[in-house]
Amino acid sequence: MSPTSLSQAPGGDATPSTSNAGLTRQLTRSTSTNSNLSSVIPLLSRRDSRLAKFWYRMERFFSEHGRLAQIILLILAGAVQVVIFGMFYSTVWRYEDSVDPRDPERVSALIEGFWAAWTFMSDGGSHAKTFHAEQRIVGAIITVSGIIYTSSVIAFIVDVVRERMDSMRVGKSQVHETGHIVILYWSDVIVPLIYELCIARQHLGGGVIVVLAREPVEVMSTELATQLPSHARFGTKIVCRSGNPILLNDLIKVSADKARAVIILAGALSSDESDSMTLRCIFSLNSMGYKVHGHVVAQVRDVDNEPLLRLVGSSQVETLVSHDVLGRLMLMSVRQLGLSQLYQTMLGFEGNEFYMKHWPELNNVPYSELLSRFPDAIPIGVASQGHLVLNPEADYIMQDGDELIVIAEDESSYKPEIPVCIEGGSPPEAKHRPETAEKILICGWRRDIRDMLKLLDIVLTHRSEVHMMTHCVPVDRRNAMLLDEGLDVCQLRNITLVHHEGNTSVRRKLEQLPLETYSSCIIFADQTFEEDSMRADSHSLATLVLIRDIQATRIRRRGKRMSGLLKARETACPISCEVLDSRTQLTIMEQDQLRVLSNFVQSNQLVAKMLAMIGQERSVKVVMDELLGARGSSLRIVPAYAYVYQGERVSFWTLAKRVASHRATLIGYQDRSVHRHTILNPPDKNDKRNWGNHDLAIIDNEKQKQRDGEQHPIRPSTKSQDAPRAVAAVSSPSDGHRPAFVMENSVRQLLSFDKTVVDHDGSGSYGVRSPTTSAHGAIDAGEADSIPLETQENLVEQSLSSVADIVLRHCTIMGEAKRKEFGTNLSQLAAAVSQEAELRDERQVYSPSSSPVRSRVSRATSRSP
């Protein structure tokens, strides 16, 4: 729009047209003034001075050639001064026959002038020996010039030394090491990782660990000195270098090609960004131009990115999907008390670890006889021709080239000996424990929650429930996110998902959950706080304390005597809590009351132990994949009474013989105290003891059995086979809303299907709820009477409206055949609503006759055949 198209508003200020016109006049006046000034004062062209050009060229020359140019310039400047001042001083120089013993004919005035000029420049006090006035004047001039020149040389030397010291301080020099370990990137895992590597090299007197990260060297050195003092390094030297791990020059600077292992840590970024940086590091290592002698261990944050990293790295790279492994470990440990302590004891280099070695004297020996040949180790499997088998058949014959996998204290602490006769005896008759449905609560949301749910669907029995509560992912988006990540909730066969909305660190949100009904609880570090480990730990600990306090309060109300949170743990469900920061773990270990509330899993410490073991010995990766992977053998904690009679005293070897008869391997035991002290590969294997207060740590093929059972799952009835396996947006109502919820839930249970299809949030996400497994129970009349009249009226209206919506949606989603079967149930549903309304009328609480809900239910009923 042009300025002339606008006019002044009636009764108001000037419109934009007036303002634009005034601005145009000002610009025109300014332009005319400038033109008049330019006609009076001629414009001058800018010219640079010769001195400015000279210094510019000198600066460019120094920047292009560096220190070498400065050294050459200083030498030339000194030589020119000596020549000029020497020639000048030679004119005033005189031969002193009284002090000079040389022959006057052999003395050159020019040479003496050069020498005098040099001595005057280098030593300002040497011109004091002159006696003639002209000599003193020239000497003073030379001395002043010499002082300036000497100061320049000293300043140059100081600058070079300071630059070199700063370079050494910030870690810019080349690392000249061979057979060392290089760690790329800085994260919360690095301190426990370096500690584990120091322990691994302790028997060799220490080693060299080089850290390359973007953090300044001062920050890294200070952090390591604080958390890992010199006495905890066991002779290992730690070298820090600041740089970018994806740049070739920085990788060459730390001699990554000569390292025995390169460990790439996941950065403190999102999972995709961190894995992409890891991928670029692998590309850079492959593009160094030098042969990489060691192997590469890469920490992966997203399991979907692992195939790409393995493809790029080929056979030189070992990957560890830490998030996925830890999630499976937490799921298994919460269902088996003491399992996390077993993994923490088995992983790392403190105590016993895995060793793999070929013994020629064991060729043609059956595997069943190997147990009695190693008093200081425990055989657990065989590696043959690149394939690893844990718990092989008892009649397997050791072949030439087979490597025996054992658990031992040190590589030199065991060797095969003469076999010992072991009497196993007859174990007790195995008691079949019936499988029952479980109800598990998961607090928090992880990136790999899809894999966790798949694993739970395999290990849990039919009709089990998994309740999930978090505030970082809305309820109406969770099923879509799971589907986008590759999990269709309709394909879950054994579990039902129940989603809850709310922050788990808020008490009023947790009080809406039926905490006393859960069989176990898992508290994950929520992905909202993933980049801040201390904040994530604070959130997890707050959730843990609140859950235990609510459980203790509810148990106290039921009449059981309790003494605080400690008794709540004994009577309530087991809880597994994830902890990220090692400093939080130290705080927990110092607090006895906090330590016994839950089974804490220190994620970063376990990841550090696994990375250190793979970095130290690459062959351990296959053993860890077998034990920690989704398939293969698994670690289990079983009670000792499964293999020992009551009051029977037997040795560890006898127990190992009985366990081996069930194709399993006994590797240690735990006491049943609060701390679950674990002992692997006990030294006193032949001593008899009472095992009544101990649990056994075994390796068996339980996961293989579960995988075989996955092919023939227990399917639900055909009536509910096509129904989705998730309940969307279900939250236990607070006490003030329980009547409306119970009324709605009771009407749902009238449906005669094996599973009731309901839409809980009105978003089209239909869920499945077994009518026999209500999570919220019933409410008695006394509790309803305590609710005010107005509140009851609102609750009844909400309840009847919700019931009517369910009826209408049932008629919408069902086909003609389903409606015929559903007709009778709709009539029962309408009768139930009317009966509920009449009860409210008799109690003079609410009269639904005038409510539009009755017409909505009638309309839904009329749509059925």
Secondary structure as GFF3:
##gff-version 3
##sequence-region A 1 865
A	DSSP	three_ten_helix	3	5	.	.	.	ID=ss1
A	DSSP	alpha_helix	16	40	.	.	.	ID=ss2
A	DSSP	alpha_helix	50	65	.	.	.	ID=ss3
A	DSSP	alpha_helix	67	90	.	.	.	ID=ss4
A	DSSP	three_ten_helix	104	106	.	.	.	ID=ss5
A	DSSP	alpha_helix	109	122	.	.	.	ID=ss6
A	DSSP	three_ten_helix	126	129	.	.	.	ID=ss7
A	DSSP	alpha_helix	133	170	.	.	.	ID=ss8
A	DSSP	beta_strand	181	184	.	.	.	ID=ss9
A	DSSP	alpha_helix	190	200	.	.	.	ID=ss10
A	DSSP	three_ten_helix	202	204	.	.	.	ID=ss11
A	DSSP	beta_strand	208	213	.	.	.	ID=ss12
A	DSSP	alpha_helix	217	227	.	.	.	ID=ss13
A	DSSP	three_ten_helix	230	232	.	.	.	ID=ss14
A	DSSP	beta_strand	237	242	.	.	.	ID=ss15
A	DSSP	alpha_helix	248	253	.	.	.	ID=ss16
A	DSSP	three_ten_helix	256	258	.	.	.	ID=ss17
A	DSSP	beta_strand	261	264	.	.	.	ID=ss18
A	DSSP	alpha_helix	271	286	.	.	.	ID=ss19
A	DSSP	beta_strand	295	300	.	.	.	ID=ss20
A	DSSP	three_ten_helix	303	305	.	.	.	ID=ss21
A	DSSP	alpha_helix	306	313	.	.	.	ID=ss22
A	DSSP	three_ten_helix	314	316	.	.	.	ID=ss23
A	DSSP	beta_strand	317	321	.	.	.	ID=ss24
A	DSSP	alpha_helix	322	335	.	.	.	ID=ss25
A	DSSP	alpha_helix	339	346	.	.	.	ID=ss26
A	DSSP	beta_strand	353	358	.	.	.	ID=ss27
A	DSSP	three_ten_helix	360	362	.	.	.	ID=ss28
A	DSSP	three_ten_helix	367	369	.	.	.	ID=ss29
A	DSSP	three_ten_helix	371	373	.	.	.	ID=ss30
A	DSSP	beta_strand	377	384	.	.	.	ID=ss31
A	DSSP	beta_strand	387	390	.	.	.	ID=ss32
A	DSSP	beta_strand	403	408	.	.	.	ID=ss33
A	DSSP	beta_strand	439	443	.	.	.	ID=ss34
A	DSSP	alpha_helix	449	459	.	.	.	ID=ss35
A	DSSP	beta_strand	464	470	.	.	.	ID=ss36
A	DSSP	alpha_helix	475	484	.	.	.	ID=ss37
A	DSSP	three_ten_helix	489	491	.	.	.	ID=ss38
A	DSSP	beta_strand	495	501	.	.	.	ID=ss39
A	DSSP	alpha_helix	507	510	.	.	.	ID=ss40
A	DSSP	three_ten_helix	515	517	.	.	.	ID=ss41
A	DSSP	beta_strand	520	523	.	.	.	ID=ss42
A	DSSP	three_ten_helix	527	529	.	.	.	ID=ss43
A	DSSP	alpha_helix	533	557	.	.	.	ID=ss44
A	DSSP	alpha_helix	565	571	.	.	.	ID=ss45
A	DSSP	beta_strand	575	579	.	.	.	ID=ss46
A	DSSP	alpha_helix	582	590	.	.	.	ID=ss47
A	DSSP	alpha_helix	592	595	.	.	.	ID=ss48
A	DSSP	beta_strand	599	602	.	.	.	ID=ss49
A	DSSP	alpha_helix	603	616	.	.	.	ID=ss50
A	DSSP	alpha_helix	620	628	.	.	.	ID=ss51
A	DSSP	beta_strand	634	639	.	.	.	ID=ss52
A	DSSP	three_ten_helix	640	642	.	.	.	ID=ss53
A	DSSP	beta_strand	649	651	.	.	.	ID=ss54
A	DSSP	alpha_helix	652	660	.	.	.	ID=ss55
A	DSSP	beta_strand	665	671	.	.	.	ID=ss56
A	DSSP	beta_strand	678	680	.	.	.	ID=ss57
A	DSSP	beta_strand	688	690	.	.	.	ID=ss58
A	DSSP	beta_strand	694	700	.	.	.	ID=ss59
A	DSSP	alpha_helix	702	710	.	.	.	ID=ss60
A	DSSP	beta_strand	726	727	.	.	.	ID=ss61
A	DSSP	three_ten_helix	735	737	.	.	.	ID=ss62
A	DSSP	alpha_helix	738	748	.	.	.	ID=ss63
A	DSSP	beta_strand	756	759	.	.	.	ID=ss64
A	DSSP	beta_strand	766	769	.	.	.	ID=ss65
A	DSSP	alpha_helix	781	785	.	.	.	ID=ss66
A	DSSP	alpha_helix	789	813	.	.	.	ID=ss67
A	DSSP	alpha_helix	816	842	.	.	.	ID=ss68
A	DSSP	three_ten_helix	848	850	.	.	.	ID=ss69
A	DSSP	alpha_helix	852	862	.	.	.	ID=ss70
###
